[in-house]
Structures are given as C-alpha cells and as structure tokens.
Amino acid sequence: MSKLIGSNYSKYPEPPAVKIVVVGPSGVGKTSISNRFVKDEFSGRVTATMGAAFSEKIFEYGNNKSIRMQIWDTAGQEKYRSIAKIYYQDAKIAILVYDVTNKSSFESMQAWAEEVRSTAPKGVVLAIVGNKIDLLGDVAS
C-alpha cells in the first residue's frame, strides 16, 4: 500500500507496522515511557489510562529504512485487565513494566508475562523494563 506525500504527489511506500503493547501494574509509568519514546516528553503528573491509549511513531534506521511502531499503552488497573487482553492480539512485542521502587510490581512480572503469552501470537517478544530508577535515592535502605 502506498500513500501520497508532499506537494508533488510522489508515491512513497508506507513503512511496515509493528504492534507493541506496554503492560504492567497500575502506576509503574507505562504512559510516561510511551510518551517519552513517541513525543520525547515527560510529565511528573500523568492520569491513569482507561482501557488503552494508542500512539504511533515512524522509526528510521539503516539506508532509508523505516518501520511504523504502533504502541498500545494498556491500563494496569484490575478492572481493565480483561479488556487489555484484546490489545495483545497481533502484538509482535510486549514491554512489561515494573516500578523499581515497588517490589510487588516486579513480583507481578511473571503473571503479566503469562497473560501476554496466553493471548498474543506465538513468538511475541517480551521485554521487561524497570522504571522510576531516578527515584531509587528516595527509597529507604
């Protein structure tokens, strides 16, 4: 599929898409990670995601190659867990996020991985990301 770009209406092929889901417990910073990657923005105050939020970024690499990253930032609250499974379908990559200052969020990673694997296509790539490392100095030893 091609789309028209620019005033001269030259045809450029649309870059291939890869679906990425960002999952994990509520409050671990999934939205902050997504916003930093897509918009290069950070806000210390982010409202909880309801259901899922979609964003997209064209990532360029190599000799004029690009890929369209479709990022689904899923809600971590228990009441949205059944809905979130819908977003795992067709995902090529799942980023499991935990808060390095919250041990229980790390301990939940196995359950999140199992949930994604039970719904996502075979061969989905799982990456575990520890977030909020900047707050480690604030944690009592």
Buried (B, 14 or more C-beta within 10 A) or exposed (E): EEEEEEEEEEEEEEBEBBBBBBBBBBBBBBBBBBBEBBEEEEEEEBEEBEBBBEBEBEEEEEEEEBBBBBBBBBBBBEEBBEEBBEBBEEBBBBBBBBBBBBEEBBEBBEEBBEBBBEBBEEEBEBEBBBBBEEEEEEEEE
